[in-house]
């Protein structure tokens, strides 16, 4: 086992080596610092608030305007939740069924599942990871800024997340860098964090 640990560390080190050491390999571009991303989110959020929002410090009248402001966003949220249940949760169950995991006891196949099951689980889990921010951001934006714009941004976010999950599940056999998920997830992050 000591030799196996040494071998796995050596493999890890060689796979983590800079691109200059791996002929023909290219490393992904470095992500910008979190502080820059935060500044961009803040600027976008401020622009949305001042360009699309109601008078600062006002909220819709609870009796008349609030239901009208929230209704489109609530519809988008409900549609996304139904799509999550039908497309993401069911995809995991179907993948497990295809690989016979539903008839096996919990064990190594559950801990280290086949790739199709793994990517379906990751797509589903990532939707859940994004959901709290989406629920808060879409509702608060619709109340404090503008319900119609909040619903439009929420719908755009939901469509991007649906495309993300589909691309992720279709990435079986590909490296993550070739899955195409960043073209959906990065715009979704900008929309969500601008609403927050």
JOVEN-V277892 format. One record per residue. N is the residue number from 0. RES is the residue in one letter. PSI is psi in degrees with one decimal (* if undefined). OMEGA is omega in radians with two decimals (none if undefined). D_FIRST is the distance of its C-alpha to the first C-alpha in whole Angstrom. Layout:
# JOVEN-V277892
n=N res=RES psi=PSI omega=OMEGA d_first=D_FIRST
n=N res=RES psi=PSI omega=OMEGA d_first=D_FIRST
This chain:
# JOVEN-V277892
n=0 res=X psi=-32.3 omega=3.12 d_first=0
n=1 res=X psi=-40.0 omega=3.12 d_first=4
n=2 res=X psi=-42.7 omega=3.11 d_first=5
n=3 res=X psi=-40.5 omega=3.12 d_first=5
n=4 res=X psi=-41.0 omega=3.12 d_first=6
n=5 res=X psi=-43.7 omega=3.12 d_first=9
n=6 res=X psi=-43.7 omega=-3.11 d_first=10
n=7 res=X psi=-33.4 omega=3.09 d_first=10
n=8 res=X psi=-41.2 omega=3.12 d_first=12
n=9 res=X psi=-43.5 omega=3.10 d_first=14
n=10 res=X psi=-40.8 omega=-3.14 d_first=15
n=11 res=X psi=-45.1 omega=-3.14 d_first=16
n=12 res=X psi=-42.4 omega=-3.11 d_first=18
n=13 res=X psi=-32.5 omega=3.12 d_first=20
n=14 res=X psi=-22.0 omega=3.10 d_first=21
n=15 res=X psi=-2.6 omega=-3.09 d_first=22
n=16 res=X psi=149.9 omega=3.11 d_first=24
n=17 res=X psi=157.3 omega=-3.09 d_first=28
n=18 res=X psi=-29.2 omega=-3.12 d_first=30
n=19 res=X psi=-25.0 omega=3.12 d_first=31
n=20 res=X psi=-20.9 omega=3.13 d_first=28
n=21 res=X psi=106.0 omega=-3.11 d_first=28
n=22 res=X psi=128.9 omega=3.06 d_first=31
n=23 res=X psi=-9.2 omega=-3.13 d_first=33
n=24 res=X psi=146.4 omega=3.08 d_first=31
n=25 res=X psi=139.4 omega=-3.14 d_first=33
n=26 res=X psi=149.1 omega=3.13 d_first=31
n=27 res=X psi=155.0 omega=3.12 d_first=33
n=28 res=X psi=148.3 omega=-3.14 d_first=36
n=29 res=X psi=143.5 omega=3.10 d_first=35
n=30 res=X psi=147.1 omega=3.09 d_first=37
n=31 res=X psi=159.7 omega=3.13 d_first=40
n=32 res=X psi=149.0 omega=-3.13 d_first=40
n=33 res=X psi=-33.5 omega=-3.14 d_first=40
n=34 res=X psi=-38.6 omega=3.10 d_first=43
n=35 res=X psi=-42.4 omega=3.13 d_first=45
n=36 res=X psi=-42.4 omega=3.11 d_first=44
n=37 res=X psi=-42.7 omega=3.13 d_first=45
n=38 res=X psi=-42.7 omega=3.12 d_first=48
n=39 res=X psi=-45.7 omega=3.09 d_first=49
n=40 res=X psi=-43.8 omega=-3.11 d_first=48
n=41 res=X psi=-41.9 omega=3.12 d_first=51
n=42 res=X psi=-45.8 omega=3.12 d_first=53
n=43 res=X psi=-42.8 omega=3.11 d_first=53
n=44 res=X psi=-42.8 omega=3.12 d_first=53
n=45 res=X psi=-42.9 omega=3.11 d_first=56
n=46 res=X psi=-45.9 omega=3.11 d_first=58
n=47 res=X psi=-42.0 omega=-3.12 d_first=57
n=48 res=X psi=-45.5 omega=-3.06 d_first=59
n=49 res=X psi=-31.1 omega=-3.13 d_first=62
n=50 res=X psi=-31.7 omega=-3.04 d_first=63
n=51 res=X psi=-10.0 omega=-3.01 d_first=62
n=52 res=X psi=167.3 omega=3.06 d_first=62
n=53 res=X psi=-178.6 omega=-3.14 d_first=65
n=54 res=X psi=130.4 omega=-3.11 d_first=67
n=55 res=X psi=139.0 omega=3.12 d_first=65
n=56 res=X psi=0.7 omega=3.12 d_first=65
n=57 res=X psi=150.0 omega=3.05 d_first=66
n=58 res=X psi=160.9 omega=-3.13 d_first=64
n=59 res=X psi=149.6 omega=3.07 d_first=66
n=60 res=X psi=122.3 omega=-3.07 d_first=68
n=61 res=X psi=-33.5 omega=-3.07 d_first=66
n=62 res=X psi=-41.4 omega=-3.01 d_first=69
n=63 res=X psi=-54.0 omega=-2.97 d_first=70
n=64 res=X psi=-32.0 omega=-3.04 d_first=67
n=65 res=X psi=-47.9 omega=3.10 d_first=64
n=66 res=X psi=-38.2 omega=-3.14 d_first=64
n=67 res=X psi=-35.4 omega=3.12 d_first=65
n=68 res=X psi=-37.9 omega=-3.05 d_first=62
n=69 res=X psi=-27.4 omega=-3.01 d_first=59
n=70 res=X psi=-49.6 omega=-3.14 d_first=60
n=71 res=X psi=-38.6 omega=-3.14 d_first=59
n=72 res=X psi=-39.8 omega=3.11 d_first=55
n=73 res=X psi=-38.9 omega=3.09 d_first=55
n=74 res=X psi=-44.7 omega=3.12 d_first=56
n=75 res=X psi=-44.5 omega=3.13 d_first=53
n=76 res=X psi=-45.5 omega=3.14 d_first=50
n=77 res=X psi=-43.2 omega=3.12 d_first=51
n=78 res=X psi=-41.0 omega=3.12 d_first=51
n=79 res=X psi=-42.5 omega=-3.14 d_first=47
n=80 res=X psi=-39.1 omega=3.08 d_first=46
n=81 res=X psi=-42.5 omega=3.12 d_first=47
n=82 res=X psi=-36.3 omega=3.08 d_first=46
n=83 res=X psi=-46.8 omega=-3.12 d_first=43
n=84 res=X psi=-45.9 omega=-3.07 d_first=43
n=85 res=X psi=-37.1 omega=-3.01 d_first=44
n=86 res=X psi=-39.6 omega=-3.07 d_first=42
n=87 res=X psi=-51.6 omega=-3.13 d_first=39
n=88 res=X psi=-46.1 omega=-3.13 d_first=38
n=89 res=X psi=-33.3 omega=3.13 d_first=39
n=90 res=X psi=-37.9 omega=3.11 d_first=37
n=91 res=X psi=-47.5 omega=3.14 d_first=34
n=92 res=X psi=-42.4 omega=3.13 d_first=35
n=93 res=X psi=-41.2 omega=3.13 d_first=36
n=94 res=X psi=-42.1 omega=3.10 d_first=33
n=95 res=X psi=-40.1 omega=3.13 d_first=31
n=96 res=X psi=-44.8 omega=3.14 d_first=34
n=97 res=X psi=-31.5 omega=-3.10 d_first=34
n=98 res=X psi=9.8 omega=3.07 d_first=30
n=99 res=X psi=17.8 omega=-3.09 d_first=31
n=100 res=X psi=-17.1 omega=-3.11 d_first=29
n=101 res=X psi=-16.2 omega=-3.13 d_first=32
n=102 res=X psi=-1.9 omega=-3.11 d_first=32
n=103 res=X psi=149.6 omega=3.05 d_first=28
n=104 res=X psi=158.6 omega=3.12 d_first=27
n=105 res=X psi=127.0 omega=-3.10 d_first=25
n=106 res=X psi=-148.9 omega=-3.03 d_first=21
n=107 res=X psi=-33.7 omega=3.12 d_first=19
n=108 res=X psi=-25.9 omega=3.09 d_first=22
n=109 res=X psi=-35.4 omega=-3.12 d_first=23
n=110 res=X psi=-41.5 omega=3.10 d_first=20
n=111 res=X psi=80.8 omega=-3.03 d_first=20
n=112 res=X psi=165.1 omega=3.02 d_first=23
n=113 res=X psi=155.3 omega=-3.04 d_first=24
n=114 res=X psi=-41.3 omega=3.14 d_first=26
n=115 res=X psi=-41.2 omega=3.11 d_first=29
n=116 res=X psi=-43.0 omega=-3.13 d_first=29
n=117 res=X psi=-49.3 omega=-3.10 d_first=27
n=118 res=X psi=-33.3 omega=3.06 d_first=30
n=119 res=X psi=-42.4 omega=3.08 d_first=32
n=120 res=X psi=-43.0 omega=-3.14 d_first=30
n=121 res=X psi=-41.0 omega=3.11 d_first=30
n=122 res=X psi=-44.6 omega=3.14 d_first=34
n=123 res=X psi=-46.7 omega=-3.12 d_first=35
n=124 res=X psi=-39.7 omega=-3.14 d_first=33
n=125 res=X psi=-34.8 omega=3.07 d_first=34
n=126 res=X psi=-43.4 omega=3.13 d_first=38
n=127 res=X psi=-39.1 omega=3.12 d_first=37
n=128 res=X psi=-34.1 omega=-3.11 d_first=36
n=129 res=X psi=-19.4 omega=-2.99 d_first=39
n=130 res=X psi=-44.8 omega=-3.13 d_first=42
n=131 res=X psi=-45.2 omega=3.11 d_first=43
n=132 res=X psi=-40.6 omega=3.13 d_first=44
n=133 res=X psi=-46.2 omega=-3.13 d_first=46
n=134 res=X psi=-47.9 omega=3.14 d_first=47
n=135 res=X psi=-50.1 omega=-3.08 d_first=48
n=136 res=X psi=-45.9 omega=-3.09 d_first=49
n=137 res=X psi=-42.2 omega=-3.13 d_first=51
n=138 res=X psi=-46.8 omega=-3.12 d_first=53
n=139 res=X psi=-42.2 omega=3.12 d_first=54
n=140 res=X psi=-42.8 omega=-3.12 d_first=55
n=141 res=X psi=-34.1 omega=3.13 d_first=57
n=142 res=X psi=-49.2 omega=-2.97 d_first=59
n=143 res=X psi=-19.5 omega=-3.11 d_first=59
n=144 res=X psi=-71.0 omega=-3.08 d_first=60
n=145 res=X psi=123.6 omega=-3.09 d_first=61
n=146 res=X psi=-40.6 omega=-3.12 d_first=60
n=147 res=X psi=-43.6 omega=3.11 d_first=61
n=148 res=X psi=-39.4 omega=3.09 d_first=59
n=149 res=X psi=-41.8 omega=3.12 d_first=56
n=150 res=X psi=-40.2 omega=3.14 d_first=56
n=151 res=X psi=-43.9 omega=3.11 d_first=56
n=152 res=X psi=-40.4 omega=3.13 d_first=53
n=153 res=X psi=-41.0 omega=3.11 d_first=51
n=154 res=X psi=-43.2 omega=3.11 d_first=52
n=155 res=X psi=-44.5 omega=3.11 d_first=51
n=156 res=X psi=-46.1 omega=-3.10 d_first=47
n=157 res=X psi=-41.2 omega=3.12 d_first=47
n=158 res=X psi=-43.1 omega=3.10 d_first=48
n=159 res=X psi=-39.8 omega=3.12 d_first=45
n=160 res=X psi=-35.3 omega=3.07 d_first=42
n=161 res=X psi=-43.7 omega=3.14 d_first=43
n=162 res=X psi=-38.1 omega=3.08 d_first=43
n=163 res=X psi=-51.4 omega=-3.10 d_first=40
n=164 res=X psi=-40.2 omega=3.12 d_first=38
n=165 res=X psi=-45.0 omega=3.13 d_first=40
n=166 res=X psi=-38.8 omega=3.14 d_first=38
n=167 res=X psi=-47.4 omega=-3.13 d_first=35
n=168 res=X psi=-28.2 omega=3.14 d_first=35
n=169 res=X psi=1.6 omega=-3.04 d_first=36
n=170 res=X psi=10.7 omega=3.13 d_first=33
n=171 res=X psi=130.7 omega=3.12 d_first=31
n=172 res=X psi=-0.9 omega=-3.13 d_first=29
n=173 res=X psi=151.4 omega=2.97 d_first=30
n=174 res=X psi=152.8 omega=-3.12 d_first=29
n=175 res=X psi=-34.8 omega=-3.13 d_first=30
n=176 res=X psi=-18.7 omega=3.13 d_first=32
n=177 res=X psi=9.3 omega=-3.10 d_first=34
n=178 res=X psi=-23.3 omega=-3.13 d_first=34
n=179 res=X psi=10.6 omega=-3.07 d_first=38
n=180 res=X psi=-25.2 omega=-3.08 d_first=37
n=181 res=X psi=-28.6 omega=3.14 d_first=38
n=182 res=X psi=-13.6 omega=3.07 d_first=42
n=183 res=X psi=-40.1 omega=-3.02 d_first=42
n=184 res=X psi=-35.7 omega=-3.13 d_first=40
n=185 res=X psi=-48.0 omega=3.06 d_first=41
n=186 res=X psi=-34.9 omega=3.12 d_first=45
n=187 res=X psi=-40.1 omega=3.08 d_first=44
n=188 res=X psi=-43.0 omega=-3.12 d_first=43
n=189 res=X psi=-41.2 omega=3.12 d_first=46
n=190 res=X psi=-49.6 omega=-3.08 d_first=48
n=191 res=X psi=-49.2 omega=-3.08 d_first=46
n=192 res=X psi=-23.2 omega=3.03 d_first=46
n=193 res=X psi=-33.8 omega=3.09 d_first=50
n=194 res=X psi=-32.1 omega=3.14 d_first=51
n=195 res=X psi=* omega=none d_first=49
